[in-house]
């Protein structure tokens, strides 16, 4: 089993997401008191650190939204 992510239940409890290396089945387990907090945070921020799209897309979409509307566009 390989830890691949964390998720948070509605009550705020963190769950560790594991995937089986043999069959790819995914399991959720409650975090334990002896789990490494740094490793848990690393898993939690992975989607922000490694987004599924180039970060330049955010810059382009933000610039597109900030352009003033042209008067002749109507």
PDB file with one MODEL, atoms N, CA, C and O in Angstrom:
MODEL        1
ATOM      1  N   UNK A   1       0.842  -1.176   0.000  1.00  0.00           N
ATOM      2  CA  UNK A   1       0.000   0.000   0.000  1.00  0.00           C
ATOM      3  C   UNK A   1       0.887   1.239   0.000  1.00  0.00           C
ATOM      4  O   UNK A   1       1.848   1.343   0.763  1.00  0.00           O
ATOM      5  N   UNK A   2       0.543   2.157  -0.861  1.00  0.00           N
ATOM      6  CA  UNK A   2       1.304   3.396  -0.985  1.00  0.00           C
ATOM      7  C   UNK A   2       0.409   4.580  -0.627  1.00  0.00           C
ATOM      8  O   UNK A   2      -0.691   4.694  -1.168  1.00  0.00           O
ATOM      9  N   UNK A   3       0.852   5.470   0.277  1.00  0.00           N
ATOM     10  CA  UNK A   3       0.049   6.663   0.564  1.00  0.00           C
ATOM     11  C   UNK A   3       0.099   7.614  -0.636  1.00  0.00           C
ATOM     12  O   UNK A   3       1.177   7.948  -1.129  1.00  0.00           O
ATOM     13  N   UNK A   4      -1.072   8.044  -1.097  1.00  0.00           N
ATOM     14  CA  UNK A   4      -1.111   8.897  -2.280  1.00  0.00           C
ATOM     15  C   UNK A   4      -1.728  10.265  -2.015  1.00  0.00           C
ATOM     16  O   UNK A   4      -1.509  11.194  -2.792  1.00  0.00           O
ATOM     17  N   UNK A   5      -2.501  10.410  -0.928  1.00  0.00           N
ATOM     18  CA  UNK A   5      -3.153  11.689  -0.655  1.00  0.00           C
ATOM     19  C   UNK A   5      -3.726  11.671   0.750  1.00  0.00           C
ATOM     20  O   UNK A   5      -3.692  10.656   1.446  1.00  0.00           O
ATOM     21  N   UNK A   6      -4.252  12.815   1.148  1.00  0.00           N
ATOM     22  CA  UNK A   6      -5.040  12.902   2.366  1.00  0.00           C
ATOM     23  C   UNK A   6      -6.385  13.521   1.994  1.00  0.00           C
ATOM     24  O   UNK A   6      -6.498  14.246   1.005  1.00  0.00           O
ATOM     25  N   UNK A   7      -7.381  13.227   2.787  1.00  0.00           N
ATOM     26  CA  UNK A   7      -8.679  13.883   2.623  1.00  0.00           C
ATOM     27  C   UNK A   7      -9.194  14.201   4.018  1.00  0.00           C
ATOM     28  O   UNK A   7      -8.687  13.680   5.011  1.00  0.00           O
ATOM     29  N   UNK A   8     -10.188  15.046   4.085  1.00  0.00           N
ATOM     30  CA  UNK A   8     -10.723  15.479   5.369  1.00  0.00           C
ATOM     31  C   UNK A   8     -12.205  15.160   5.413  1.00  0.00           C
ATOM     32  O   UNK A   8     -12.955  15.521   4.506  1.00  0.00           O
ATOM     33  N   UNK A   9     -12.622  14.480   6.472  1.00  0.00           N
ATOM     34  CA  UNK A   9     -14.041  14.163   6.651  1.00  0.00           C
ATOM     35  C   UNK A   9     -14.797  15.414   7.068  1.00  0.00           C
ATOM     36  O   UNK A   9     -14.191  16.427   7.417  1.00  0.00           O
ATOM     37  N   UNK A  10     -16.111  15.342   7.031  1.00  0.00           N
ATOM     38  CA  UNK A  10     -16.955  16.491   7.394  1.00  0.00           C
ATOM     39  C   UNK A  10     -16.712  16.950   8.823  1.00  0.00           C
ATOM     40  O   UNK A  10     -16.881  18.130   9.134  1.00  0.00           O
ATOM     41  N   UNK A  11     -16.318  16.027   9.697  1.00  0.00           N
ATOM     42  CA  UNK A  11     -16.066  16.397  11.092  1.00  0.00           C
ATOM     43  C   UNK A  11     -14.662  16.931  11.323  1.00  0.00           C
ATOM     44  O   UNK A  11     -14.288  17.216  12.461  1.00  0.00           O
ATOM     45  N   UNK A  12     -13.860  17.074  10.234  1.00  0.00           N
ATOM     46  CA  UNK A  12     -12.516  17.633  10.335  1.00  0.00           C
ATOM     47  C   UNK A  12     -11.413  16.605  10.509  1.00  0.00           C
ATOM     48  O   UNK A  12     -10.234  16.960  10.513  1.00  0.00           O
ATOM     49  N   UNK A  13     -11.775  15.333  10.652  1.00  0.00           N
ATOM     50  CA  UNK A  13     -10.759  14.295  10.827  1.00  0.00           C
ATOM     51  C   UNK A  13     -10.060  14.012   9.500  1.00  0.00           C
ATOM     52  O   UNK A  13     -10.703  13.863   8.461  1.00  0.00           O
ATOM     53  N   UNK A  14      -8.740  13.941   9.556  1.00  0.00           N
ATOM     54  CA  UNK A  14      -7.949  13.639   8.364  1.00  0.00           C
ATOM     55  C   UNK A  14      -7.918  12.148   8.118  1.00  0.00           C
ATOM     56  O   UNK A  14      -7.848  11.346   9.050  1.00  0.00           O
ATOM     57  N   UNK A  15      -7.973  11.788   6.836  1.00  0.00           N
ATOM     58  CA  UNK A  15      -7.885  10.393   6.415  1.00  0.00           C
ATOM     59  C   UNK A  15      -6.723  10.271   5.445  1.00  0.00           C
ATOM     60  O   UNK A  15      -6.481  11.171   4.642  1.00  0.00           O
ATOM     61  N   UNK A  16      -6.014   9.175   5.518  1.00  0.00           N
ATOM     62  CA  UNK A  16      -4.905   8.888   4.615  1.00  0.00           C
ATOM     63  C   UNK A  16      -5.431   8.007   3.488  1.00  0.00           C
ATOM     64  O   UNK A  16      -6.070   6.985   3.741  1.00  0.00           O
ATOM     65  N   UNK A  17      -5.165   8.398   2.255  1.00  0.00           N
ATOM     66  CA  UNK A  17      -5.601   7.644   1.090  1.00  0.00           C
ATOM     67  C   UNK A  17      -4.440   6.766   0.645  1.00  0.00           C
ATOM     68  O   UNK A  17      -3.362   7.262   0.318  1.00  0.00           O
ATOM     69  N   UNK A  18      -4.673   5.449   0.637  1.00  0.00           N
ATOM     70  CA  UNK A  18      -3.661   4.482   0.208  1.00  0.00           C
ATOM     71  C   UNK A  18      -4.120   3.820  -1.084  1.00  0.00           C
ATOM     72  O   UNK A  18      -5.315   3.622  -1.299  1.00  0.00           O
ATOM     73  N   UNK A  19      -3.169   3.481  -1.938  1.00  0.00           N
ATOM     74  CA  UNK A  19      -3.461   2.700  -3.144  1.00  0.00           C
ATOM     75  C   UNK A  19      -2.602   1.444  -3.121  1.00  0.00           C
ATOM     76  O   UNK A  19      -1.400   1.499  -2.858  1.00  0.00           O
ATOM     77  N   UNK A  20      -3.238   0.317  -3.399  1.00  0.00           N
ATOM     78  CA  UNK A  20      -2.520  -0.952  -3.444  1.00  0.00           C
ATOM     79  C   UNK A  20      -1.611  -0.978  -4.672  1.00  0.00           C
ATOM     80  O   UNK A  20      -2.053  -0.688  -5.784  1.00  0.00           O
ATOM     81  N   UNK A  21      -0.352  -1.323  -4.468  1.00  0.00           N
ATOM     82  CA  UNK A  21       0.604  -1.397  -5.585  1.00  0.00           C
ATOM     83  C   UNK A  21       0.305  -2.550  -6.529  1.00  0.00           C
ATOM     84  O   UNK A  21       0.722  -2.523  -7.686  1.00  0.00           O
ATOM     85  N   UNK A  22      -0.413  -3.567  -6.054  1.00  0.00           N
ATOM     86  CA  UNK A  22      -0.697  -4.729  -6.883  1.00  0.00           C
ATOM     87  C   UNK A  22      -1.956  -4.590  -7.723  1.00  0.00           C
ATOM     88  O   UNK A  22      -1.953  -4.904  -8.913  1.00  0.00           O
ATOM     89  N   UNK A  23      -3.047  -4.112  -7.097  1.00  0.00           N
ATOM     90  CA  UNK A  23      -4.331  -4.103  -7.806  1.00  0.00           C
ATOM     91  C   UNK A  23      -4.931  -2.705  -7.972  1.00  0.00           C
ATOM     92  O   UNK A  23      -6.010  -2.574  -8.549  1.00  0.00           O
ATOM     93  N   UNK A  24      -4.268  -1.668  -7.485  1.00  0.00           N
ATOM     94  CA  UNK A  24      -4.718  -0.270  -7.588  1.00  0.00           C
ATOM     95  C   UNK A  24      -5.998   0.036  -6.817  1.00  0.00           C
ATOM     96  O   UNK A  24      -6.619   1.070  -7.060  1.00  0.00           O
ATOM     97  N   UNK A  25      -6.408  -0.833  -5.896  1.00  0.00           N
ATOM     98  CA  UNK A  25      -7.565  -0.545  -5.055  1.00  0.00           C
ATOM     99  C   UNK A  25      -7.190   0.572  -4.083  1.00  0.00           C
ATOM    100  O   UNK A  25      -6.079   0.595  -3.552  1.00  0.00           O
ATOM    101  N   UNK A  26      -8.120   1.495  -3.856  1.00  0.00           N
ATOM    102  CA  UNK A  26      -7.881   2.631  -2.972  1.00  0.00           C
ATOM    103  C   UNK A  26      -8.598   2.394  -1.642  1.00  0.00           C
ATOM    104  O   UNK A  26      -9.750   1.960  -1.620  1.00  0.00           O
ATOM    105  N   UNK A  27      -7.914   2.681  -0.541  1.00  0.00           N
ATOM    106  CA  UNK A  27      -8.469   2.533   0.802  1.00  0.00           C
ATOM    107  C   UNK A  27      -8.253   3.832   1.570  1.00  0.00           C
ATOM    108  O   UNK A  27      -7.279   4.546   1.334  1.00  0.00           O
ATOM    109  N   UNK A  28      -9.164   4.134   2.489  1.00  0.00           N
ATOM    110  CA  UNK A  28      -9.034   5.276   3.389  1.00  0.00           C
ATOM    111  C   UNK A  28      -8.774   4.761   4.795  1.00  0.00           C
ATOM    112  O   UNK A  28      -9.429   3.823   5.250  1.00  0.00           O
ATOM    113  N   UNK A  29      -7.819   5.374   5.481  1.00  0.00           N
ATOM    114  CA  UNK A  29      -7.507   5.024   6.864  1.00  0.00           C
ATOM    115  C   UNK A  29      -7.383   6.313   7.663  1.00  0.00           C
ATOM    116  O   UNK A  29      -6.862   7.313   7.168  1.00  0.00           O
ATOM    117  N   UNK A  30      -7.862   6.285   8.893  1.00  0.00           N
ATOM    118  CA  UNK A  30      -7.692   7.435   9.776  1.00  0.00           C
ATOM    119  C   UNK A  30      -6.204   7.633  10.042  1.00  0.00           C
ATOM    120  O   UNK A  30      -5.450   6.665  10.135  1.00  0.00           O
ATOM    121  N   UNK A  31      -5.782   8.897  10.165  1.00  0.00           N
ATOM    122  CA  UNK A  31      -4.382   9.118  10.507  1.00  0.00           C
ATOM    123  C   UNK A  31      -4.167   8.707  11.957  1.00  0.00           C
ATOM    124  O   UNK A  31      -5.089   8.738  12.772  1.00  0.00           O
ATOM    125  N   UNK A  32      -2.948   8.328  12.256  1.00  0.00           N
ATOM    126  CA  UNK A  32      -2.605   7.874  13.603  1.00  0.00           C
ATOM    127  C   UNK A  32      -1.712   8.902  14.278  1.00  0.00           C
ATOM    128  O   UNK A  32      -1.097   9.739  13.617  1.00  0.00           O
ATOM    129  N   UNK A  33      -1.649   8.831  15.569  1.00  0.00           N
ATOM    130  CA  UNK A  33      -0.837   9.763  16.339  1.00  0.00           C
ATOM    131  C   UNK A  33       0.642   9.683  16.016  1.00  0.00           C
ATOM    132  O   UNK A  33       1.372  10.656  16.208  1.00  0.00           O
ATOM    133  N   UNK A  34       1.095   8.534  15.527  1.00  0.00           N
ATOM    134  CA  UNK A  34       2.515   8.401  15.215  1.00  0.00           C
ATOM    135  C   UNK A  34       2.821   8.627  13.731  1.00  0.00           C
ATOM    136  O   UNK A  34       3.958   8.427  13.303  1.00  0.00           O
ATOM    137  N   UNK A  35       1.816   9.045  12.933  1.00  0.00           N
ATOM    138  CA  UNK A  35       2.085   9.391  11.530  1.00  0.00           C
ATOM    139  C   UNK A  35       2.942  10.654  11.473  1.00  0.00           C
ATOM    140  O   UNK A  35       2.790  11.552  12.302  1.00  0.00           O
ATOM    141  N   UNK A  36       3.823  10.716  10.515  1.00  0.00           N
ATOM    142  CA  UNK A  36       4.746  11.840  10.365  1.00  0.00           C
ATOM    143  C   UNK A  36       3.979  13.075   9.871  1.00  0.00           C
ATOM    144  O   UNK A  36       3.482  13.072   8.745  1.00  0.00           O
ATOM    145  N   UNK A  37       3.874  14.131  10.694  1.00  0.00           N
ATOM    146  CA  UNK A  37       3.124  15.323  10.287  1.00  0.00           C
ATOM    147  C   UNK A  37       3.676  15.979   9.021  1.00  0.00           C
ATOM    148  O   UNK A  37       2.913  16.491   8.202  1.00  0.00           O
ATOM    149  N   UNK A  38       4.995  15.964   8.861  1.00  0.00           N
ATOM    150  CA  UNK A  38       5.596  16.564   7.670  1.00  0.00           C
ATOM    151  C   UNK A  38       5.204  15.778   6.414  1.00  0.00           C
ATOM    152  O   UNK A  38       4.908  16.373   5.377  1.00  0.00           O
ATOM    153  N   UNK A  39       5.200  14.460   6.503  1.00  0.00           N
ATOM    154  CA  UNK A  39       4.790  13.632   5.366  1.00  0.00           C
ATOM    155  C   UNK A  39       3.312  13.857   5.035  1.00  0.00           C
ATOM    156  O   UNK A  39       2.940  13.892   3.862  1.00  0.00           O
ATOM    157  N   UNK A  40       2.471  14.008   6.060  1.00  0.00           N
ATOM    158  CA  UNK A  40       1.047  14.281   5.822  1.00  0.00           C
ATOM    159  C   UNK A  40       0.849  15.621   5.125  1.00  0.00           C
ATOM    160  O   UNK A  40       0.039  15.728   4.203  1.00  0.00           O
ATOM    161  N   UNK A  41       1.581  16.642   5.557  1.00  0.00           N
ATOM    162  CA  UNK A  41       1.470  17.956   4.914  1.00  0.00           C
ATOM    163  C   UNK A  41       1.982  17.906   3.482  1.00  0.00           C
ATOM    164  O   UNK A  41       1.431  18.563   2.599  1.00  0.00           O
ATOM    165  N   UNK A  42       3.033  17.131   3.254  1.00  0.00           N
ATOM    166  CA  UNK A  42       3.563  16.967   1.901  1.00  0.00           C
ATOM    167  C   UNK A  42       2.485  16.385   0.979  1.00  0.00           C
ATOM    168  O   UNK A  42       2.311  16.849  -0.148  1.00  0.00           O
ATOM    169  N   UNK A  43       1.774  15.384   1.453  1.00  0.00           N
ATOM    170  CA  UNK A  43       0.689  14.802   0.660  1.00  0.00           C
ATOM    171  C   UNK A  43      -0.447  15.797   0.459  1.00  0.00           C
ATOM    172  O   UNK A  43      -1.053  15.843  -0.611  1.00  0.00           O
ATOM    173  N   UNK A  44      -0.739  16.599   1.493  1.00  0.00           N
ATOM    174  CA  UNK A  44      -1.851  17.543   1.417  1.00  0.00           C
ATOM    175  C   UNK A  44      -1.599  18.661   0.404  1.00  0.00           C
ATOM    176  O   UNK A  44      -2.530  19.098  -0.271  1.00  0.00           O
ATOM    177  N   UNK A  45      -0.367  19.124   0.290  1.00  0.00           N
ATOM    178  CA  UNK A  45      -0.078  20.255  -0.603  1.00  0.00           C
ATOM    179  C   UNK A  45       0.360  19.815  -1.996  1.00  0.00           C
ATOM    180  O   UNK A  45       0.575  20.656  -2.869  1.00  0.00           O
ATOM    181  N   UNK A  46       0.495  18.516  -2.211  1.00  0.00           N
ATOM    182  CA  UNK A  46       0.945  18.032  -3.523  1.00  0.00           C
ATOM    183  C   UNK A  46       0.114  18.590  -4.686  1.00  0.00           C
ATOM    184  O   UNK A  46       0.701  18.997  -5.688  1.00  0.00           O
ATOM    185  N   UNK A  47      -1.228  18.627  -4.600  1.00  0.00           N
ATOM    186  CA  UNK A  47      -1.991  19.176  -5.727  1.00  0.00           C
ATOM    187  C   UNK A  47      -1.685  20.649  -6.011  1.00  0.00           C
ATOM    188  O   UNK A  47      -1.774  21.088  -7.158  1.00  0.00           O
ATOM    189  N   UNK A  48      -1.327  21.414  -4.976  1.00  0.00           N
ATOM    190  CA  UNK A  48      -0.973  22.815  -5.185  1.00  0.00           C
ATOM    191  C   UNK A  48       0.449  22.965  -5.717  1.00  0.00           C
ATOM    192  O   UNK A  48       0.728  23.859  -6.515  1.00  0.00           O
ATOM    193  N   UNK A  49       1.338  22.091  -5.275  1.00  0.00           N
ATOM    194  CA  UNK A  49       2.736  22.155  -5.704  1.00  0.00           C
ATOM    195  C   UNK A  49       2.929  21.592  -7.109  1.00  0.00           C
ATOM    196  O   UNK A  49       3.838  22.004  -7.830  1.00  0.00           O
ATOM    197  N   UNK A  50       2.076  20.657  -7.490  1.00  0.00           N
ATOM    198  CA  UNK A  50       2.176  20.010  -8.801  1.00  0.00           C
ATOM    199  C   UNK A  50       0.807  20.022  -9.475  1.00  0.00           C
ATOM    200  O   UNK A  50       0.185  18.969  -9.610  1.00  0.00           O
ATOM    201  N   UNK A  51       0.323  21.192  -9.901  1.00  0.00           N
ATOM    202  CA  UNK A  51      -1.015  21.249 -10.504  1.00  0.00           C
ATOM    203  C   UNK A  51      -1.069  20.466 -11.818  1.00  0.00           C
ATOM    204  O   UNK A  51      -0.041  20.257 -12.463  1.00  0.00           O
ATOM    205  N   UNK A  52      -2.278  20.033 -12.213  1.00  0.00           N
ATOM    206  CA  UNK A  52      -2.419  19.224 -13.432  1.00  0.00           C
ATOM    207  C   UNK A  52      -2.421  20.061 -14.705  1.00  0.00           C
ATOM    208  O   UNK A  52      -2.808  19.567 -15.764  1.00  0.00           O
ATOM    209  N   UNK A  53      -1.999  21.309 -14.622  1.00  0.00           N
ATOM    210  CA  UNK A  53      -1.947  22.199 -15.775  1.00  0.00           C
ATOM    211  C   UNK A  53      -0.782  23.163 -15.566  1.00  0.00           C
ATOM    212  O   UNK A  53      -0.343  23.359 -14.433  1.00  0.00           O
ATOM    213  N   UNK A  54      -0.279  23.763 -16.634  1.00  0.00           N
ATOM    214  CA  UNK A  54       0.821  24.722 -16.479  1.00  0.00           C
ATOM    215  C   UNK A  54       0.363  25.960 -15.701  1.00  0.00           C
ATOM    216  O   UNK A  54      -0.738  26.464 -15.925  1.00  0.00           O
ATOM    217  N   UNK A  55       1.200  26.444 -14.797  1.00  0.00           N
ATOM    218  CA  UNK A  55       0.845  27.625 -14.010  1.00  0.00           C
ATOM    219  C   UNK A  55       0.648  28.860 -14.880  1.00  0.00           C
ATOM    220  O   UNK A  55      -0.035  29.802 -14.477  1.00  0.00           O
ATOM    221  N   UNK A  56       1.244  28.862 -16.074  1.00  0.00           N
ATOM    222  CA  UNK A  56       1.069  29.994 -16.980  1.00  0.00           C
ATOM    223  C   UNK A  56      -0.401  30.169 -17.368  1.00  0.00           C
ATOM    224  O   UNK A  56      -0.825  31.279 -17.686  1.00  0.00           O
ATOM    225  N   UNK A  57      -1.174  29.094 -17.344  1.00  0.00           N
ATOM    226  CA  UNK A  57      -2.601  29.199 -17.668  1.00  0.00           C
ATOM    227  C   UNK A  57      -3.312  30.123 -16.693  1.00  0.00           C
ATOM    228  O   UNK A  57      -4.237  30.837 -17.080  1.00  0.00           O
ATOM    229  N   UNK A  58      -2.889  30.116 -15.426  1.00  0.00           N
ATOM    230  CA  UNK A  58      -3.503  30.997 -14.437  1.00  0.00           C
ATOM    231  C   UNK A  58      -3.211  32.452 -14.754  1.00  0.00           C
ATOM    232  O   UNK A  58      -4.085  33.309 -14.622  1.00  0.00           O
ATOM    233  N   UNK A  59      -1.997  32.731 -15.166  1.00  0.00           N
ATOM    234  CA  UNK A  59      -1.609  34.105 -15.504  1.00  0.00           C
ATOM    235  C   UNK A  59      -2.388  34.577 -16.714  1.00  0.00           C
ATOM    236  O   UNK A  59      -2.891  35.700 -16.734  1.00  0.00           O
ATOM    237  N   UNK A  60      -2.489  33.724 -17.728  1.00  0.00           N
ATOM    238  CA  UNK A  60      -3.215  34.093 -18.947  1.00  0.00           C
ATOM    239  C   UNK A  60      -4.691  34.312 -18.666  1.00  0.00           C
ATOM    240  O   UNK A  60      -5.274  35.273 -19.170  1.00  0.00           O
ATOM    241  N   UNK A  61      -5.310  33.445 -17.873  1.00  0.00           N
ATOM    242  CA  UNK A  61      -6.742  33.590 -17.609  1.00  0.00           C
ATOM    243  C   UNK A  61      -7.007  34.809 -16.747  1.00  0.00           C
ATOM    244  O   UNK A  61      -8.038  35.461 -16.910  1.00  0.00           O
ATOM    245  N   UNK A  62      -6.096  35.136 -15.826  1.00  0.00           N
ATOM    246  CA  UNK A  62      -6.263  36.317 -14.993  1.00  0.00           C
ATOM    247  C   UNK A  62      -6.116  37.577 -15.839  1.00  0.00           C
ATOM    248  O   UNK A  62      -6.885  38.521 -15.660  1.00  0.00           O
ATOM    249  N   UNK A  63      -5.164  37.617 -16.742  1.00  0.00           N
ATOM    250  CA  UNK A  63      -4.973  38.777 -17.612  1.00  0.00           C
ATOM    251  C   UNK A  63      -6.174  38.953 -18.523  1.00  0.00           C
ATOM    252  O   UNK A  63      -6.577  40.084 -18.796  1.00  0.00           O
ATOM    253  N   UNK A  64      -6.748  37.870 -18.992  1.00  0.00           N
ATOM    254  CA  UNK A  64      -7.915  37.930 -19.870  1.00  0.00           C
ATOM    255  C   UNK A  64      -9.106  38.536 -19.135  1.00  0.00           C
ATOM    256  O   UNK A  64      -9.854  39.321 -19.718  1.00  0.00           O
ATOM    257  N   UNK A  65      -9.293  38.183 -17.865  1.00  0.00           N
ATOM    258  CA  UNK A  65     -10.414  38.709 -17.084  1.00  0.00           C
ATOM    259  C   UNK A  65     -10.227  40.172 -16.723  1.00  0.00           C
ATOM    260  O   UNK A  65     -11.217  40.871 -16.505  1.00  0.00           O
ATOM    261  N   UNK A  66      -9.005  40.657 -16.653  1.00  0.00           N
ATOM    262  CA  UNK A  66      -8.761  42.029 -16.229  1.00  0.00           C
ATOM    263  C   UNK A  66      -8.795  43.025 -17.375  1.00  0.00           C
ATOM    264  O   UNK A  66      -8.694  44.229 -17.139  1.00  0.00           O
ATOM    265  N   UNK A  67      -8.934  42.558 -18.611  1.00  0.00           N
ATOM    266  CA  UNK A  67      -8.980  43.477 -19.736  1.00  0.00           C
ATOM    267  C   UNK A  67     -10.300  44.236 -19.708  1.00  0.00           C
ATOM    268  O   UNK A  67     -11.353  43.622 -19.537  1.00  0.00           O
ATOM    269  N   UNK A  68     -10.270  45.565 -19.874  1.00  0.00           N
ATOM    270  CA  UNK A  68     -11.521  46.337 -19.879  1.00  0.00           C
ATOM    271  C   UNK A  68     -12.348  46.014 -21.130  1.00  0.00           C
ATOM    272  O   UNK A  68     -11.803  45.718 -22.193  1.00  0.00           O
ATOM    273  N   UNK A  69     -13.639  46.077 -20.980  1.00  0.00           N
ATOM    274  CA  UNK A  69     -14.526  45.816 -22.097  1.00  0.00           C
ATOM    275  C   UNK A  69     -14.388  46.945 -23.119  1.00  0.00           C
ATOM    276  O   UNK A  69     -14.270  48.114 -22.752  1.00  0.00           O
ATOM    277  N   UNK A  70     -14.404  46.589 -24.385  1.00  0.00           N
ATOM    278  CA  UNK A  70     -14.286  47.594 -25.430  1.00  0.00           C
ATOM    279  C   UNK A  70     -15.665  48.163 -25.739  1.00  0.00           C
ATOM    280  O   UNK A  70     -16.665  47.447 -25.680  1.00  0.00           O
ATOM    281  N   UNK A  71     -15.715  49.440 -26.064  1.00  0.00           N
ATOM    282  CA  UNK A  71     -16.982  50.099 -26.362  1.00  0.00           C
ATOM    283  C   UNK A  71     -17.574  49.597 -27.671  1.00  0.00           C
ATOM    284  O   UNK A  71     -18.796  49.558 -27.813  1.00  0.00           O
ATOM    285  N   UNK A  72     -16.729  49.208 -28.641  1.00  0.00           N
ATOM    286  CA  UNK A  72     -17.237  48.760 -29.930  1.00  0.00           C
ATOM    287  C   UNK A  72     -17.615  47.276 -29.936  1.00  0.00           C
ATOM    288  O   UNK A  72     -17.957  46.731 -30.986  1.00  0.00           O
ATOM    289  N   UNK A  73     -17.559  46.632 -28.792  1.00  0.00           N
ATOM    290  CA  UNK A  73     -17.874  45.202 -28.733  1.00  0.00           C
ATOM    291  C   UNK A  73     -19.369  44.956 -28.744  1.00  0.00           C
ATOM    292  O   UNK A  73     -19.802  43.821 -28.942  1.00  0.00           O
ATOM    293  N   UNK A  74     -20.167  45.991 -28.537  1.00  0.00           N
ATOM    294  CA  UNK A  74     -21.620  45.804 -28.481  1.00  0.00           C
ATOM    295  C   UNK A  74     -22.157  45.689 -29.822  1.00  0.00           C
ATOM    296  O   UNK A  74     -23.365  45.526 -29.992  1.00  0.00           O
TER     297      UNK A  74
ENDMDL
END
